[in-house]
Amino acid sequence: METKSNGTWRAGVLGFALAAAAAVAGSAPAQAPEKEEVSMPEKIVKTDAEWRAQLTPEQYRVTRQQGTERACSGAFWDNHEAGTYSCVCCGAKLFSSEHKFESGTGWPSYFRPFSQESLILREDRNLGMVRTEVLCARCDAHLGHVFEDGPRPTGLRYCINSVALRFEPLQTEK
């Protein structure tokens, strides 16, 4: 099993590779927009029975057993509201609607996480291919996978299962 530090290292390597590619192309790497500081609370560890009691069967299958929901079946693949996407298991902020884009895959896709510290990236060799799995850093929930075919400025596509997320609409002043 890979540790958080290895996942953070892997995320750092992806960032370094993107910066190097931008430098070779003759442009400066994109700077991350200023955002609020995110501090992950202590790791959440629950028994299998506790997760089963808290989650729906589909949420449990995807987040605790590394499942995948069918394309275009989730609540958020076509959501265009402004807001924040959090982990369905622990409530950690994971993605912002500002970084969501239409990937044409049938799953919600983001080019940047809310915070690099909110995710763990881990090699996944299931299904006869090598992919990079995305997990919640706070509770180890399986969220989906990240691919290097996303839009600028990162070139990344975080392809995430809707059932692994909770959506909180942006509060507007009236």
N, C-alpha and C positions, 0 to 999 in steps of 0.2 A: 504494500500500500504506500502511496506517495504522501509525503507530508506537505503541510501548508507552505513551508519554506521552499520546497522543490517546485510546487505549483507557482509560487510567486516568482521564483527564479525563471521558470518557463515563460511566464507572462512578460518578464523583463527582457528575455531573449527575443520574443516576438517584437516588442517595442524597439529594441536595439536594431533588429533587422529592418524594420520599417524606416527608422531614422537613417540607416546606412543606405537603403535604396533611394530615399529622397535626396541624400547628399550626392549619390552617383548621378541621379537624374538632373542635378544642378539646382535643386530647390531646397529650401530649408524645411525641416520636418514641421508639421503642423503642431502648434502648441495647444495643449488641452485647455479648454475654457476654465475660467476660475469657477470653483464650486465649493460648497460647504465642506468642511473637514469631516471625514467619516471615520469614526473609531468603532471597530467591531467589538461588541461586548464578548464576554467569555463564551467559549465553545458550548454549544448545546448538545448534550448526549442524552438520548432516551432509549428505552428498551423497544424492541420490535412491537410489543403489545401496546406501549404508549403511543407509538406512531400510528398503529392501526386504529386506535381509539380516536385519535385526533383528526385523521385524514379520511377523505372518501376513498373507496376502493381504487378508483382511477388515480387519484393523487398519490396514494401509497405505491401503486404499481410503477408509476413514472419516477417519483422522487426517491423512493427507497430501494426499488428493484431495477433501476436504470432502464425503465421502459420508455416508449415513445408514443405519443398520441398520433392518430391519423392526421395527415395533412388537411388543412382547412376545416378541422373539426373543433378546434379550440376557440375559446371566447375572445382571444386578443389578436389573432393573426390579422384581422381586418379592423382593429380598433384605431381610431384616429384622434381620440381625445387627448388633451394635454394632461400629464400626470406622471406618477411614479409607479414602477413595477417592483413589488417586493416578493420575497420568498414566501410561498404558501405555508411552509413548515415553521418558520421562525420569525418572519416579519422583517428580516434584514432588507434594506434598500439595495436593489440590484441594477435596475436600468431606469433611464428617464425617457419619456416620449420624445424629447429633443433629439435623441440618438437613434430613434426607431426609423426604419426605412422599409419600403416595399421590395422584398427580395424575389417575389414570385414563387416562393417555395411552399406556401401554405402554413408556415409557422411564423410567429413574431420574430423579427430580426432587428438587431441593433448593431451599430458599428463601434460602440464604446460602452463599457459598463459604467454604472453610477460612480464606482470607485474600483481601482484595481484590487484593493484590499478586500472587497466584498466577494471576490471569486477565487476559486482554486481551479487551475487547469491541469489536466492529467491525461496521459496517453491512454487511448482506448483502442484495443486490438480486437474487439468483438466484431462479428459478422464478416470476418475475412478481410477487413481493411484497417488501416491505421488512421485514427481521427484524434482530435483533442476534445476530451470531455470537459464540460463546464459544471462545476459544483458550487454550491453556496459555501462560503468560507466559515460561516457561523455554525451550520448544522450538517454539512456534508450532503445536502439534498442534490440529487442529479437534476440538472436544469435542461441540458441539451448539449450541443457541441459548438465549437468555434471553427470557422473555416477562413482561409486567406483569400477569399474571392469577393470581399465586401467593397463598398464605395470608399472614396476619399473622405476624410483625411487618413484613416487608419488602414484601409484595405482589408478590414476584418468583418466577418459576418457571424455574430453570435446568434445561432439558430436555437431558439428556446421554446420549450413546451409551454403552452398557455396554462395547462393544468398545474404547473409548478409555480405559477405566479398569482399574486393578488394585485389588483390595480386600485390606486388611490387617485381620483381625479384632482387636478389642480384647483385649489380654492380661489375663486375670483371675488374681488370686492364688489359689493353692489352699491 
